[in-house]
Amino acid sequence: MGDGTIPIVVAGGMMTTGYFKNSSRLYNTGIEMASALLTGAIVDQIIKRSTGRETPNKATEPRGRWAPFPSFKQYSSNTSKYDAVPRGHILSATALFPVFQERYPEYNYITYPVEVLWLGVLGFGMLNVGVHWASDYPLGIAVGYVFGRAAVRLHKPDAHGKVSSWRFFPGLHVETDAPT
């Protein structure tokens, strides 16, 4: 539930369905979700490798040892000694919701409770098995939310009605009077 598979399948499913149904709204929602997941994962890895915090079940001291900037070999050979903060699991789950809520606001009455339930169950499950610290979740949630919102902003027109000329992902734009 929290390994990133569900968010990747949701983003891929929306892109594929949108492409074959020729729905720019659905396709762009999937692209924005994929963008949020990819950029969030990159930042997640940078933060993990910069902080180097131990996971609870491998902690060698109370609250885990911090060993900033381990070498690539150290990190790869004993990942649990360095990858507790932030939580990529919670980050990837969180990143989907701002995109969906912005693109499909008519379903917010469903998405808000689903988001709270999913993140709550995911967080409790990882705490219960001792693979993450509770203090790591706020940063994971914040980064996921920020990158979800940023992915949507890349597609929205600015105050002058122009879409940003900088593109980091593919998109489909169909001229209509209705918002996409």
Salt bridges, closest charged atoms under 4 A:
GLU32 OE2 - ARG103 NH2 2.54
GLU32 OE2 - HIS155 ND1 3.38
ASP44 OD2 - LYS48 NZ 3.98
GLU102 OE1 - ARG149 NH1 2.70
GLU102 OE2 - LYS156 NZ 2.41
GLU106 OE2 - ARG25 NH2 2.78
ASP136 OD1 - ARG53 NH1 2.91
GLU175 OE2 - HIS173 NE2 2.91
